[in-house]
Amino acid sequence: MSHYDARSAVRPQPDAPMVDIADYVIDYRIDSKEAYDTARYMLLDSLACAMLAMKFPDCVKHLGPLVPGGELPGGSLVPGTNFELDPVQAAFNIGTLVRWLDFNDTWLAAEWGHPSDNLGAILAVADYLSRKALRDGDQKPLTVRDVLTWAIKAHEIQGVYALQNSFNRVGLDHVILVRLASTAVATAMLGGGKDEVVTAVSHSWIDNGVLRTYRHAPNTGPRKSWAAGDACRRAVTHALNAAHKKVVGYPSALSAKTWGFYDIAFKGKEFQFERPFGSYVMENVLFKISFPAEFHAQTAVECAMQLHPQVKAALEKGGIDQIERIEIETQEAGVRIIDKTGPLSNYADRDHCIQYMVAVPLIFGRLTADDYNDSIAADPRIDALREKMKVKENPQFTKDYFDADKRYIGNSVQVFFKDGSSTEKVSIDFPIGHRKRRGEGIPVLMSKFEAAIRGHLPAAQADRLMALAGAPAELEAMSITDFINLYRV
């Protein structure tokens, strides 16, 4: 048995998980057509989310330079705006836009998260580098295809870590994995090699993580909508420091006794991995297509939509008093994250409450981003229905949720009436954004994309984007700067 000497200053070899990330980011070749096709839709969907977010003043107030006058002409363009910023602040802006409405893609396992959050860092760095290359004339600009490659790798890092490592159970927010993945790929994009990637990643782990308290009662608030942008901003800082300033790294940032991440933040446990890095996560990623709702509730909303006609009839007949109770079954994670009682004080509270996300479609037959606003939440029928709801775990839903061959997100809803009758128990195992419903889901995703861009961009730009969406080879060959310029307003 080896003896640990706390006084020894001998520099150890880098921790294996950091080396594995560096090897993957620098060496691995993506050859999956399905991954690239999915990544292309992911890019379009994420920018659709960004355009939709531009309608919300609470989001828009975060955009632009950190201080007045801090623009960088020729820097990274923030889609949906005319801001040109340094890549660090641009990463925050883009990450915030993509994430604001809780409508971008999702990954669910031991840890949760939204891998397209990484586009904040990837697009900011790619556009910055490409504009610089065009200005200096010494390099070729990055293409959309290049961005898709980096996105596949960022998705994979975040998603593979999430499969068996639960940061939420130690109180840390899932954006720790956005910072990790974005740090790794941004360092490589900036010209860093394996040593620089390891260095940057070590700094990312030394940051530890932010607390999840802003996602949970009684402190739920809008920071959850810009937390990923903040992680992207920090990631680009680490990448620039490692790739350009050659800062010193910390090889045992994870494993150092007493002072490392494992001992400080992870209860002494080392990370566990279900599979090596490849392209699994992008191929299996979940799209939020129909509803801007926390993903554990997506199928619950679908169930409620099916039951709306019967509930509407009951309400028209005699009001809320016609309903005795509503039973919702969900996965263990859904119970832990979004089962919420009491007053809901803001948008962020409501889009993380399964009772609210079921009540609105039961009453109105819809769930849109606007339905989380105060004006809709003031309808007394919503809270009246919430009070009649009982949420419990369905063990089969939990089992299927963790099954690597399924990755289901099941929910069921049943409404019971005062006259002794009831609706059927509507149960849905996986939502339209699941891999097993891609054929059904992609046309709906493209409708979401078209509505979003036409709602914010000039008609000529929206027409061009729709044409590119239907011409994958042309889109992927396009420089990322030319593509992003189509989102300039």
C-alpha positions as CSV (number, residue, x, y, z in Angstrom):
1,M,0.0,0.0,0.0
2,S,1.5,3.3,-1.1
3,H,2.0,6.1,1.4
4,Y,0.6,9.5,0.5
5,D,3.0,12.3,1.4
6,A,1.2,15.6,1.7
7,R,4.5,17.5,1.7
8,S,5.8,16.2,-1.6
9,A,6.0,18.8,-4.3
10,V,6.7,16.2,-7.1
11,R,4.4,17.1,-10.0
12,P,2.2,14.1,-10.9
13,Q,1.1,13.0,-14.3
14,P,-2.2,14.5,-15.4
15,D,-5.3,12.8,-14.3
16,A,-6.5,10.3,-16.8
17,P,-10.0,11.8,-17.4
18,M,-8.3,15.1,-18.5
19,V,-5.9,13.2,-20.8
20,D,-8.8,11.2,-22.3
21,I,-10.7,14.5,-23.1
22,A,-7.5,15.9,-24.8
23,D,-7.0,12.8,-26.8
24,Y,-10.6,12.8,-28.0
25,V,-10.7,16.5,-28.9
26,I,-7.4,16.5,-30.8
27,D,-7.4,13.0,-32.4
28,Y,-10.8,11.6,-32.8
29,R,-12.4,11.6,-36.3
30,I,-16.1,11.8,-36.5
31,D,-17.4,9.6,-39.3
32,S,-21.1,9.2,-38.4
33,K,-23.5,10.6,-41.0
34,E,-26.3,10.4,-38.4
35,A,-24.3,12.5,-36.0
36,Y,-23.6,15.2,-38.6
37,D,-27.3,15.2,-39.8
38,T,-28.5,15.5,-36.2
39,A,-25.9,18.2,-35.4
40,R,-27.1,20.2,-38.4
41,Y,-30.7,20.2,-37.1
42,M,-29.3,20.9,-33.6
43,L,-27.6,24.1,-35.0
44,L,-30.7,25.3,-36.7
45,D,-32.9,24.5,-33.7
46,S,-30.6,26.3,-31.3
47,L,-30.6,29.4,-33.4
48,A,-34.3,29.2,-33.6
49,C,-34.4,29.2,-29.8
50,A,-32.1,32.3,-29.9
51,M,-34.4,34.2,-32.2
52,L,-37.5,33.3,-30.1
53,A,-35.6,34.6,-27.0
54,M,-35.2,38.0,-28.6
55,K,-38.9,38.7,-27.9
56,F,-38.3,38.7,-24.1
57,P,-36.9,41.9,-22.6
58,D,-35.5,40.1,-19.6
59,C,-33.2,38.2,-22.0
60,V,-32.4,41.1,-24.2
61,K,-31.2,43.2,-21.3
62,H,-28.3,40.8,-20.8
63,L,-27.1,41.2,-24.4
64,G,-24.2,43.3,-25.7
65,P,-20.9,44.3,-24.1
66,L,-20.4,43.9,-20.3
67,V,-20.0,47.7,-20.1
68,P,-21.1,50.5,-22.5
69,G,-18.7,51.0,-25.3
70,G,-17.2,47.6,-25.0
71,E,-17.9,46.4,-28.5
72,L,-15.2,45.0,-30.7
73,P,-15.7,45.8,-34.4
74,G,-14.8,42.7,-36.4
75,G,-15.4,40.5,-33.4
76,S,-17.9,37.8,-32.9
77,L,-21.5,38.6,-34.1
78,V,-24.3,37.9,-31.6
79,P,-27.1,36.4,-33.8
80,G,-30.3,38.4,-33.8
81,T,-28.5,41.6,-33.0
82,N,-25.8,43.9,-34.5
83,F,-23.4,43.4,-31.6
84,E,-19.8,42.5,-32.4
85,L,-18.0,41.5,-29.3
86,D,-14.9,39.9,-28.0
87,P,-15.3,36.1,-28.0
88,V,-15.6,35.8,-24.2
89,Q,-18.6,38.2,-23.9
90,A,-20.0,36.9,-27.2
91,A,-20.0,33.4,-25.7
92,F,-22.1,34.7,-22.8
93,N,-24.5,36.4,-25.2
94,I,-25.0,33.5,-27.5
95,G,-25.2,30.9,-24.7
96,T,-27.8,33.1,-23.0
97,L,-29.9,33.4,-26.1
98,V,-29.9,29.7,-26.9
99,R,-30.8,28.7,-23.4
100,W,-33.2,31.4,-22.3
101,L,-36.5,29.8,-23.1
102,D,-35.6,26.2,-22.0
103,F,-36.4,25.1,-25.5
104,N,-33.0,23.8,-26.8
105,D,-31.9,20.2,-26.9
106,T,-31.6,18.0,-23.8
107,W,-29.6,15.1,-22.4
108,L,-31.0,13.1,-19.4
109,A,-29.1,10.5,-17.3
110,A,-27.5,10.5,-13.9
111,E,-26.9,14.2,-14.7
112,W,-29.1,16.4,-16.8
113,G,-28.3,19.2,-19.1
114,H,-28.5,20.8,-22.6
115,P,-25.5,20.0,-24.8
116,S,-26.3,22.7,-27.3
117,D,-25.5,25.2,-24.6
118,N,-22.0,24.7,-25.8
119,L,-22.8,26.6,-29.0
120,G,-22.3,29.8,-27.0
121,A,-18.6,29.1,-26.9
122,I,-18.3,27.3,-30.2
123,L,-20.0,29.9,-32.3
124,A,-18.3,32.8,-30.6
125,V,-14.8,31.4,-31.1
126,A,-15.5,30.1,-34.6
127,D,-16.8,33.4,-35.8
128,Y,-14.0,35.3,-34.1
129,L,-11.4,33.1,-35.7
130,S,-13.1,33.3,-39.1
131,R,-13.4,37.0,-39.2
132,K,-9.8,37.3,-38.1
133,A,-8.7,34.9,-40.9
134,L,-10.7,36.9,-43.5
135,R,-9.3,40.1,-42.3
136,D,-5.7,38.9,-42.1
137,G,-5.8,36.8,-45.2
138,D,-3.5,34.2,-43.7
139,Q,-5.9,31.3,-43.0
140,K,-9.2,29.9,-44.3
141,P,-12.3,30.7,-42.3
142,L,-14.1,27.9,-40.4
143,T,-17.0,26.3,-42.2
144,V,-20.4,25.3,-40.8
145,R,-19.1,21.7,-41.1
146,D,-16.2,22.5,-38.8
147,V,-18.6,23.9,-36.3
148,L,-20.7,20.8,-36.5
149,T,-17.6,18.7,-35.8
150,W,-16.8,20.7,-32.6
151,A,-20.4,20.6,-31.5
152,I,-20.5,16.8,-31.8
153,K,-17.4,16.6,-29.6
154,A,-18.8,19.0,-27.1
155,H,-22.1,17.1,-26.9
156,E,-20.1,13.9,-26.4
157,I,-18.0,15.2,-23.6
158,Q,-20.9,16.7,-21.7
159,G,-23.2,13.7,-22.3
160,V,-20.8,10.9,-21.6
161,Y,-19.9,12.5,-18.3
162,A,-23.6,12.9,-17.5
163,L,-24.3,9.2,-18.0
164,Q,-23.0,8.0,-14.7
165,N,-21.8,11.1,-12.7
166,S,-24.5,12.9,-10.8
167,F,-23.3,16.5,-10.0
168,N,-26.8,17.4,-8.9
169,R,-26.6,15.0,-6.0
170,V,-23.8,16.9,-4.5
171,G,-25.6,20.2,-5.1
172,L,-23.7,21.3,-8.2
173,D,-25.5,22.6,-11.4
174,H,-25.1,20.8,-14.7
175,V,-23.5,23.8,-16.3
176,I,-20.3,22.5,-14.8
177,L,-20.3,20.1,-17.8
178,V,-20.9,22.9,-20.3
179,R,-17.9,24.7,-19.0
180,L,-15.9,21.5,-19.2
181,A,-16.9,20.6,-22.8
182,S,-16.7,24.1,-24.1
183,T,-13.3,24.6,-22.5
184,A,-11.9,21.5,-24.2
185,V,-13.2,22.2,-27.7
186,A,-12.5,26.0,-27.6
187,T,-8.9,25.4,-26.6
188,A,-8.5,23.1,-29.6
189,M,-10.3,25.6,-31.9
190,L,-7.8,28.3,-30.8
191,G,-4.9,26.1,-31.8
192,G,-4.1,24.4,-28.6
193,G,-2.7,20.9,-28.6
194,K,-3.2,18.1,-26.1
195,D,-1.1,19.8,-23.4
196,E,-3.0,23.0,-23.7
197,V,-6.3,21.2,-23.6
198,V,-5.3,19.4,-20.4
199,T,-4.2,22.7,-18.9
200,A,-7.4,24.4,-19.8
201,V,-9.5,21.5,-18.5
202,S,-7.6,21.5,-15.2
203,H,-8.5,25.1,-14.7
204,S,-12.2,24.3,-15.5
205,W,-12.2,21.7,-12.7
206,I,-10.5,24.0,-10.3
207,D,-13.3,26.5,-10.7
208,N,-15.5,23.8,-8.9
209,G,-19.2,24.4,-9.8
210,V,-22.1,26.7,-9.2
211,L,-24.9,25.7,-6.8
212,R,-28.2,24.5,-8.2
213,T,-30.2,26.5,-5.8
214,Y,-31.5,28.9,-8.5
215,R,-33.3,25.9,-10.1
216,H,-35.1,24.8,-7.0
217,A,-37.8,26.0,-4.6
218,P,-37.7,28.3,-2.8
219,N,-35.1,30.2,-4.8
220,T,-36.0,29.4,-8.4
221,G,-35.1,32.3,-10.6
222,P,-33.9,33.5,-14.0
223,R,-30.3,32.9,-13.4
224,K,-30.9,29.4,-14.7
225,S,-31.5,31.0,-18.1
226,W,-28.1,32.7,-18.3
227,A,-26.1,30.1,-16.2
228,A,-25.0,28.3,-19.4
229,G,-23.9,31.5,-21.0
230,D,-21.8,32.2,-17.9
231,A,-20.2,28.8,-18.2
232,C,-19.4,29.4,-21.9
233,R,-17.9,32.8,-21.0
234,R,-15.7,31.1,-18.4
235,A,-14.7,28.3,-20.8
236,V,-13.5,30.7,-23.5
237,T,-11.4,32.5,-20.9
238,H,-9.7,29.3,-19.9
239,A,-9.2,28.3,-23.6
240,L,-7.6,31.7,-24.4
241,N,-5.4,31.5,-21.3
242,A,-4.2,28.0,-22.2
243,A,-3.8,28.3,-26.0
244,H,-2.5,31.8,-26.2
245,K,-1.0,32.8,-22.9
246,K,0.4,29.3,-22.1
247,V,-0.7,29.4,-18.4
248,V,0.4,26.7,-16.1
249,G,-1.9,23.7,-15.6
250,Y,-2.7,21.6,-12.6
251,P,-2.3,17.9,-13.4
252,S,-4.0,16.5,-10.4
253,A,-6.8,19.0,-10.2
254,L,-9.2,16.1,-9.8
255,S,-7.3,13.6,-7.7
256,A,-5.1,15.7,-5.4
257,K,-5.8,14.5,-1.8
258,T,-7.7,17.1,0.3
259,W,-7.4,19.8,-2.3
260,G,-8.7,18.2,-5.5
261,F,-12.2,18.2,-7.0
262,Y,-12.9,14.6,-6.0
263,D,-12.3,15.2,-2.3
264,I,-13.7,18.8,-2.2
265,A,-16.8,18.4,-4.3
266,F,-17.5,14.8,-5.2
267,K,-17.4,13.1,-1.8
268,G,-14.1,11.4,-2.7
269,K,-15.5,9.5,-5.6
270,E,-13.8,9.2,-9.0
271,F,-15.7,9.7,-12.2
272,Q,-17.3,6.6,-13.8
273,F,-17.8,6.2,-17.5
274,E,-20.3,3.9,-19.3
275,R,-18.6,4.2,-22.7
276,P,-15.6,5.8,-24.5
277,F,-16.1,9.1,-26.4
278,G,-17.5,8.8,-29.9
279,S,-20.6,10.3,-31.4
280,Y,-23.3,8.6,-29.2
281,V,-24.6,11.7,-27.5
282,M,-25.4,13.7,-30.7
283,E,-27.0,10.7,-32.3
284,N,-29.3,10.2,-29.3
285,V,-29.9,13.8,-28.2
286,L,-33.4,14.9,-27.3
287,F,-35.0,17.8,-29.1
288,K,-37.5,20.1,-27.5
289,I,-39.8,20.5,-30.4
290,S,-43.4,21.1,-29.3
291,F,-43.2,22.7,-25.9
292,P,-40.8,25.1,-24.1
293,A,-40.9,23.0,-20.9
294,E,-38.4,21.3,-18.6
295,F,-37.7,18.0,-20.4
296,H,-38.8,15.7,-17.7
297,A,-42.3,17.1,-18.2
298,Q,-42.4,17.0,-22.0
299,T,-44.5,13.8,-22.2
300,A,-46.7,15.0,-19.4
301,V,-47.6,18.0,-21.5
302,E,-48.3,15.7,-24.4
303,C,-50.6,13.7,-22.2
304,A,-52.4,16.8,-21.0
305,M,-52.9,18.0,-24.6
306,Q,-54.7,14.7,-25.3
307,L,-56.9,15.2,-22.3
308,H,-57.7,18.9,-23.0
309,P,-61.0,18.3,-24.8
310,Q,-62.5,16.4,-21.8
311,V,-61.3,18.9,-19.3
312,K,-62.5,21.8,-21.4
313,A,-65.9,20.2,-21.5
314,A,-66.0,19.8,-17.8
315,L,-64.9,23.4,-17.2
316,E,-67.5,24.7,-19.5
317,K,-70.2,22.6,-17.7
318,G,-69.4,23.5,-14.2
319,G,-66.0,25.0,-13.7
320,I,-63.1,23.7,-11.6
321,D,-65.4,22.1,-9.1
322,Q,-66.2,19.4,-11.6
323,I,-62.7,18.0,-11.1
324,E,-61.9,16.0,-8.1
325,R,-58.2,15.2,-8.6
326,I,-55.5,14.8,-11.2
327,E,-52.9,12.0,-10.9
328,I,-49.5,12.5,-12.5
329,E,-46.9,9.7,-12.7
330,T,-43.3,10.6,-13.6
331,Q,-39.7,9.5,-13.3
332,E,-37.7,9.8,-10.0
333,A,-35.8,12.7,-11.5
334,G,-39.1,14.5,-12.4
335,V,-40.3,14.2,-8.9
336,R,-37.0,15.6,-7.5
337,I,-36.8,18.5,-9.9
338,I,-40.2,19.8,-10.9
339,D,-42.8,18.6,-8.4
340,K,-43.6,21.9,-6.8
341,T,-46.3,23.3,-4.6
342,G,-47.1,26.8,-3.4
343,P,-46.9,30.2,-5.1
344,L,-44.9,30.4,-8.3
345,S,-43.3,33.9,-8.3
346,N,-41.8,34.1,-11.8
347,Y,-41.3,32.6,-15.2
348,A,-38.4,30.4,-14.1
349,D,-40.6,29.0,-11.3
350,R,-43.4,28.1,-13.6
351,D,-41.4,26.4,-16.4
352,H,-39.9,24.1,-13.7
353,C,-43.2,23.0,-12.2
354,I,-44.8,19.9,-13.6
355,Q,-48.2,20.9,-12.1
356,Y,-48.1,24.2,-13.9
357,M,-46.9,22.6,-17.2
358,V,-49.8,20.2,-17.0
359,A,-52.5,22.6,-15.9
360,V,-52.0,25.1,-18.8
361,P,-52.6,22.6,-21.6
362,L,-55.5,21.0,-19.7
363,I,-57.2,24.4,-19.6
364,F,-56.0,26.1,-22.8
365,G,-54.9,23.2,-25.1
366,R,-51.5,24.7,-25.6
367,L,-48.2,25.5,-23.8
368,T,-46.0,28.3,-25.2
369,A,-43.3,30.5,-23.8
370,D,-45.8,33.3,-23.3
371,D,-47.8,31.0,-21.0
372,Y,-45.2,31.3,-18.2
373,N,-45.8,35.1,-18.1
374,D,-47.6,36.8,-15.2
375,S,-50.6,37.6,-17.3
376,I,-51.4,33.9,-17.9
377,A,-50.3,32.8,-14.5
378,A,-52.9,35.1,-13.0
379,D,-55.7,32.9,-14.2
380,P,-57.0,31.4,-11.0
381,R,-57.9,28.1,-12.7
382,I,-54.2,27.2,-13.0
383,D,-53.4,27.2,-9.3
384,A,-56.8,25.7,-8.6
385,L,-55.9,22.7,-10.8
386,R,-52.4,22.5,-9.3
387,E,-53.9,22.1,-5.9
388,K,-55.9,19.1,-7.1
389,M,-52.8,17.3,-8.5
390,K,-50.8,14.5,-7.0
391,V,-47.4,13.6,-8.4
392,K,-45.7,10.3,-7.7
393,E,-42.9,8.2,-9.1
394,N,-43.6,5.4,-11.5
395,P,-40.7,2.9,-11.0
396,Q,-41.0,1.7,-14.6
397,F,-40.6,5.2,-15.9
398,T,-37.5,5.5,-13.8
399,K,-36.1,2.2,-15.0
400,D,-36.7,3.1,-18.7
401,Y,-35.1,6.5,-18.1
402,F,-31.8,4.9,-17.2
403,D,-31.9,2.1,-19.7
404,A,-29.1,2.8,-22.2
405,D,-31.1,1.3,-25.1
406,K,-34.2,3.3,-24.3
407,R,-33.5,6.7,-22.6
408,Y,-37.2,7.2,-22.2
409,I,-38.8,10.1,-20.3
410,G,-42.2,8.7,-19.5
411,N,-45.2,10.4,-17.9
412,S,-48.9,9.6,-17.4
413,V,-51.8,11.9,-16.6
414,Q,-55.3,10.9,-15.5
415,V,-58.2,13.3,-14.5
416,F,-60.9,12.2,-12.0
417,F,-64.3,14.0,-11.9
418,K,-66.6,14.6,-9.0
419,D,-69.4,12.5,-10.6
420,G,-67.2,9.4,-10.2
421,S,-66.1,9.3,-13.9
422,S,-62.6,9.7,-15.1
423,T,-60.6,10.1,-18.3
424,E,-58.4,7.3,-19.5
425,K,-54.9,7.2,-18.1
426,V,-52.8,8.7,-20.9
427,S,-49.2,7.4,-20.8
428,I,-46.4,8.4,-23.2
429,D,-42.9,6.9,-22.9
430,F,-40.9,9.3,-25.0
431,P,-41.6,12.7,-26.6
432,I,-41.6,13.7,-30.2
433,G,-38.0,15.0,-29.8
434,H,-36.7,11.5,-29.0
435,R,-34.4,9.6,-31.5
436,K,-37.1,7.0,-32.0
437,R,-39.5,9.7,-33.3
438,R,-37.0,11.5,-35.5
439,G,-39.1,11.0,-38.7
440,E,-42.1,12.5,-37.0
441,G,-40.1,15.2,-35.2
442,I,-37.9,16.8,-37.8
443,P,-40.7,18.3,-39.8
444,V,-42.0,19.9,-36.6
445,L,-38.5,21.1,-35.7
446,M,-38.2,22.7,-39.1
447,S,-41.6,24.4,-38.6
448,K,-40.3,25.7,-35.3
449,F,-37.2,27.0,-37.0
450,E,-39.1,28.8,-39.8
451,A,-41.5,30.4,-37.5
452,A,-38.7,31.6,-35.2
453,I,-36.5,33.2,-38.0
454,R,-39.4,34.7,-39.8
455,G,-40.6,36.3,-36.5
456,H,-37.3,38.1,-36.0
457,L,-35.2,38.4,-39.2
458,P,-35.8,40.4,-42.5
459,A,-37.7,38.3,-45.1
460,A,-34.7,38.0,-47.5
461,Q,-32.5,36.6,-44.8
462,A,-35.1,34.2,-43.6
463,D,-35.7,33.0,-47.2
464,R,-32.0,32.4,-47.6
465,L,-31.8,30.4,-44.3
466,M,-34.7,28.3,-45.3
467,A,-33.1,27.5,-48.7
468,L,-29.8,26.6,-46.9
469,A,-31.7,24.3,-44.5
470,G,-32.9,22.4,-47.5
471,A,-29.4,22.2,-49.0
472,P,-27.2,20.5,-46.5
473,A,-24.1,20.3,-48.6
474,E,-24.2,24.0,-49.4
475,L,-24.9,24.9,-45.8
476,E,-22.0,22.8,-44.4
477,A,-19.5,24.2,-47.0
478,M,-20.4,27.8,-46.1
479,S,-18.1,29.8,-43.9
480,I,-19.5,30.2,-40.4
481,T,-19.1,34.0,-40.7
482,D,-21.3,34.1,-43.9
483,F,-23.8,31.9,-42.1
484,I,-23.9,34.0,-38.9
485,N,-24.2,37.2,-40.9
486,L,-27.6,36.0,-42.1
487,Y,-28.7,36.4,-38.4
488,R,-27.6,40.0,-38.3
489,V,-30.3,42.6,-37.4
